[in-house]
Amino acid sequence: MTDPKRILMVAAHNKGEAMRMAAGLTLLDDRIEVAVWGAMPIGPAIDEQMQALDFADVPVAALNEADRVAQLAARILDSDVVYWV
């Protein structure tokens, strides 16, 4: 058995799809984290994925606009796998 991976999902261009993918990744035994680049859209599809991620204890964090590049770089360096959606 391999050690759990640290997976970072960056929700940038298609945030709804990024959230859906992150929710699907919770079926693995890996540590999932979501970083949101920019404003999160509002709607039932986003709400549904956010509920799934909350239920699975997946942290979803908005990147602070002032230093989001530095925040994202630190998270990338701490991750084994990065998805940018």
Secondary structure, DSSP 8 states (H G I E B T S, - for coil): -----EEEEEESS-HHHHHHHHHHHTTSSSEEEEEE-S----SHHHHHHHHHHHHTT--EEE--TTTHHHHHHHHHHT-SEEEE-
